[in-house]
Amino acid sequence: MKSHTLYIITDSNRQFLNVDITSDFNRAMNEIKSSSNIFFPNGPHLTRVVYMEKFDCQEHAEKRQFELNHFTRMQKEKLIRKQNATWNNLCPT
């Protein structure tokens, strides 16, 4: 059975928070690192994974993603600080 990872990724200034899910975390991180902002060169460079949850079922991961996408910024920050108080990058290099 495939596991699914829900993660919150941010830029170096913690200005933007993006919630996403993947079934292949390493591939997703490689794509993020190798991507460039061709269309929005001055846009945020989301490279720091600050929160992760693992799920056995894709439906549960999608349900949780839907829930987190409706959180306020303050709620997301509180969730991140519970698991990662210093906002360290959780992505393996």
C-alpha positions as CSV (number, residue, x, y, z in Angstrom):
1,M,0.0,0.0,0.0
2,K,1.3,3.4,-0.9
3,S,1.7,6.1,1.7
4,H,0.8,9.6,1.0
5,T,2.5,12.6,2.5
6,L,0.8,15.9,3.2
7,Y,3.2,18.8,3.7
8,I,3.2,22.5,4.1
9,I,5.9,24.3,2.2
10,T,7.0,27.9,2.6
11,D,9.5,30.4,1.3
12,S,12.6,31.6,3.2
13,N,10.7,34.6,4.6
14,R,7.7,32.5,5.8
15,Q,5.5,34.8,3.8
16,F,3.7,32.1,1.8
17,L,2.3,28.8,3.0
18,N,1.2,26.1,0.5
19,V,-0.4,22.8,1.5
20,D,0.1,19.9,-0.9
21,I,0.1,16.0,-0.9
22,T,2.3,13.6,-2.7
23,S,2.7,9.8,-2.9
24,D,6.4,10.2,-3.8
25,F,7.9,12.8,-1.4
26,N,11.4,12.6,-2.7
27,R,10.3,13.1,-6.3
28,A,8.1,16.0,-5.3
29,M,11.0,17.7,-3.5
30,N,13.4,17.1,-6.4
31,E,10.8,18.8,-8.7
32,I,10.5,21.7,-6.3
33,K,14.2,22.2,-6.1
34,S,14.8,22.0,-9.9
35,S,11.8,24.1,-10.8
36,S,12.3,27.7,-11.7
37,N,9.9,30.6,-11.6
38,I,9.8,31.1,-15.3
39,F,6.4,32.8,-15.4
40,F,6.8,34.7,-12.1
41,P,10.5,35.4,-11.6
42,N,9.8,37.7,-8.7
43,G,7.4,35.2,-7.1
44,P,7.9,33.2,-4.0
45,H,10.5,30.3,-4.1
46,L,8.8,27.7,-1.9
47,T,11.6,25.5,-0.8
48,R,11.2,24.9,2.9
49,V,9.0,22.0,4.1
50,V,7.9,23.0,7.6
51,Y,5.1,20.5,8.3
52,M,4.4,16.9,7.3
53,E,1.8,14.2,8.0
54,K,1.7,10.7,6.6
55,F,-1.4,8.8,5.5
56,D,-2.0,5.2,4.3
57,C,-5.1,6.3,2.3
58,Q,-5.2,8.9,-0.4
59,E,-8.8,9.8,0.6
60,H,-7.7,10.7,4.1
61,A,-4.8,12.8,2.9
62,E,-7.1,14.7,0.5
63,K,-9.6,15.2,3.2
64,R,-6.9,16.6,5.5
65,Q,-5.6,18.8,2.7
66,F,-9.0,20.2,2.2
67,E,-9.3,20.9,5.9
68,L,-5.9,22.7,6.1
69,N,-6.6,24.7,3.0
70,H,-9.5,26.2,4.9
71,F,-7.4,27.1,8.0
72,T,-6.5,30.7,8.6
73,R,-2.9,31.6,8.5
74,M,-2.8,31.8,12.3
75,Q,-4.2,28.2,12.6
76,K,-1.6,26.9,10.1
77,E,1.2,28.7,12.0
78,K,0.0,27.2,15.3
79,L,-0.1,23.7,13.7
80,I,3.4,24.1,12.3
81,R,4.8,25.4,15.7
82,K,3.4,22.3,17.5
83,Q,5.5,20.0,15.4
84,N,8.4,22.4,14.3
85,A,8.7,25.3,16.7
86,T,11.7,26.8,14.9
87,W,10.4,26.3,11.4
88,N,13.4,24.2,10.3
89,N,13.4,22.6,6.9
90,L,12.1,19.0,7.3
91,C,13.0,18.1,3.8
92,P,15.9,15.6,3.6
93,T,18.7,17.0,1.5
